[in-house]
């Protein structure tokens, strides 16, 4: 992947991006985050990696992620009982799967000589994702980590929790009844049995192996979830110039009109139709190589 610095930003941003990309590529056959994602997107990215150009100014999420992981690794010395950034390789159906959770920390309870642990991972995401309860793929990722660290290191993980860093959180939005109270919010992951987790992992491994033998055009289309598809909705918007978000979002136009009419000053609000669609496809690195984009 070719990094372009059109705006002449400081070289440290380029270095941070290069480190993040190097870590992404150095994962053996697949990483956990690969397996829970779209086979089409991941395989096209691998095949056309050297043809893709990215501007460092557009890569803030990866730069922030690299910086966060570097900081956590450096702070590990201050918490000797906490396992940070421990990379492991679990073989599933003969294929090496890399796993690397951000934190595995002991909890107070003990069972005999075996310490119980909580696995934590950081996710930089949006408020909307938190309100929707996160992504199903996160649940799979957390359980795969739990299975892998238990199988290889004998760690008894009794809780998996993601700490969501809400990049678009604004204090002014706290007036909304369903708005998260803090910019970093914990979210527990439902636990699967190890048997269920292994069955899921084996199916994902088999799917990726199958897809690797296909041409670009024949790769399976991304699912709506993998495309981050959103539903069409009607929003009740304040007419004040510069209003960035709808006051309320609903899927029914009549309900939106009713909400508008119940406002203290209905004339200051309007109902707008907002189309949904696949958000990810608009910025996907491989969209120029994908026949569905």
N, C-alpha and C positions, 0 to 999 in steps of 0.2 A: 504494500500500500504506500503510495507516494504522498508525503506530507507537504502541503503548500502553505507558505506563510505570506499571503498576499498583503497583509496589513503591517508587516514588519514588526510583529510582536516579539517580546523578549525571547531569547533562545531557550530559556528555562521551560517555557510552555511546550516547545517542540520536544525537548528532552523528556518531559513528563509524559507526553503522548507516545513517544517512541517506547518508553518503558512499559506503558500499558499495553501497547500492541505486542511487544515481545512476550509479555506474560500471557496474553491471549493465545499466541501461536504455540507456546511451549507447554502443551498440555497432553502430549502423548497422542493417543488416538482420539479421544473425546474427553471433555470435562462434563461435570454434572450440569453446568449452565448450558452447555451445548445440547445435551440430550433432552432437556425439558423444553427446548425451543423448536422452531420450525426447521425440518430437514432441508427444505428448499432454500431458505435463507442462509443457513450455515454452509451447505455444500456449494452454493453459488459463490459465497464469500471466499471459500477456500480456493475454488477453481480460478477465480478472477481477481484474487487478492492483489497481484502485482499490477493490474490494470486500473485499479481504483485510485482516484485522487481525492484527498480530503484537505480542507483548509483548517489549520489548527484553531482558528477563531470559532469554528463550528463544533468543536469537540470538547466543550466544557465538561459534560457528564463523565467522559472517560478520564479526563485530567483530574477532576475532583475525586473520582474513585481511586485512581492511582495514589493521589496525595493522601487520602484517608487511610488506605491500606499501609502505606509507608509509615504514617504516624502511629498506627496501631502496632505495627511490628516493632517499632522503636520503643514503644511504651511497655512492651511485654516484660521487660526486665523489672518493672516496678510491681508486677503481680506474678510472683513465682508460682502460685497455685492455679493460674489461668493459662490455658493453652490458646495461643493466638497464631493465626495464619499457618496452621500445621497442615502441610500438603501430604496427602496419601494417595496411593494408587490401588484401586480395587478392581480385580479382574472379574468380569462378568461375561459369560459365554466366550471366554478366551480373549476378550478385548479389555485393554487397560483403561479404566475410567479415573480421571483425576478429580479429587475432591479437596476443597480448601475452605473451611468455615472460618469466619472472622474471630469468633470467641467460643471457647468451651470452658465454662466456669463451674466450680463445685457449688452445690446448694447445701443448706444446713443439715438436711436429713441424711442419715446414714443407715445402711442395712448390713449389719455385720461389719466386715472389713471393707466392703465395697462402697465407695463414695458415689453419691448420685450427682449427675451433672445436668446443667442447662446449656443448650447450644444456642448461640445468638449470632445473627447475621444482619448486616446493615444493608438497607435498600434505599437508594435515592429515588424518590417517586413523587407523584402529585397527590394533592388533597383528594381529588376525585377517586383515585385508586384506593386510598385508605377508606373512603366512605363506601366503596363497593366491596369492601372486605378483602382487598388484595387480589392477586391472580391465583388461579388454580395451580399454575406451574410452580409457584412458590411453595405450596404445600408438598408437591412432589420433590422439589429440591431439598427442603428441610428434612424430609423423611429419608431421602437417599444419603444425606450426610449422616444422619443418625445411624443408619444401617452400616455404613462404611466404617465409621469410627468405632462402632461396637465390634465389627468383624475383625478389624485389623489391630486395634489397640485395646479391646476389651473395655471400652468406656461405656458405662451405663447411663445413657442420656434419657432423662425422664420428662424433659420439656424442651420444646423447640420454639424459639421466639425470634421474630424479625423486628428490628428497631427501624422504623420507617422515618427517613429524613425527608420532610415534605418541602420540596424546593419552591413551591408557589404559595406557601403559607403566609398569610398577612394578618396581623393583629386586629386590624379594622374589621375583619370578617367575623370576629367572635360573636357579633350580635346574632348571627345565624344559629338556630337551635341545634343544628346537626353538624356544626363546624368543629373540627378537632381543636381541643383547648391548647395544644402545644405544637411547636414545629417538629418535634421528634416524638413519635408515638409508638409504643410497643404493640405488637400483634402476635398472639399465640397461634401456632400451627397445629391443626388436628393431627394426632399421631396415628399412623398405620401400624399394623403388625409387620414384623420383618419379612414374613412370607408375602404379604401384599406388596411391600416395597420391592422385593426381589422380582416378583412377577412383573410389576410395572417396568422396572429397569431392564429386564430381559426383553420385553416387548419393544422398548425404545431402541435398544441395541440392534435388535433384528430389523426394525424399520430403517435405521440409518444404514445398516449394511446393505439392505435391499436397494435403497435409493442411490447409494454410491455407484451402482452399476448402470444407472440410467443417464440419458442425455439431459442437458439443461432443460429442454422443453418438456421432457417427460417426467420431471421431478414432481412429486405430489404438491398440489396447491396448498398454500398456507390456510389454516383454519381461521374462522373469524376471530377467535381468541388470539391467535398468533399474529394476526394483522392489527390487533388492538382496535377492533371495529366498535364503533359507537352507534347507538340507535338515534334515529331522527327525533327531534323534540321541538316543543314550542317553549320559548322563553319569555318571561315577563321582564322587560328591560326598562330601566330608568332612562328617560330621554336626555338627561343631563349629558353634555358632551364629555367624551373621555371615559364613560362607563365601560369597564372592561368585561364585567360578568353580569349574567342575568340574575335578577333577584330571586327568581324561581324557575325551575325547569320541570315540565310535565310532557307526557307523550300525547295528550289529548288537547286539541285546540279549544274546545268548549270550556274545559277546565282552566286553561290559561286565561281565557277571556273573563271567566268568573273571578279568578284571583285578581286580575287587573281592576275589575269593577269594585272589588272590596277594599282596595287601597285607600288610604286617607285622602289622596288627591289623584284619582284615576287618570286625569289628563296629563300627569307627569310621567305616565308609564305607557308602554306599547307592547303588543304581542308580536314576536318575530318567530318565523319558522327557521330552524337551524338544522341543516342536513347532517346526518352522521357520516358513516363510512369508515374505511380503514385508515386510521391515523398513521400507522407505521409505514405504510407504503409510500407516503409522501416524502419521507426522509430516509428510506431504507438505502443502505450503501450499494445494494445490488439491483436497484430498480431498473437500470439500463440494460441488465442482462435477463430480466424476468419477463416472460410473455404475459403475465397477469397484471403487471404494473401499469 
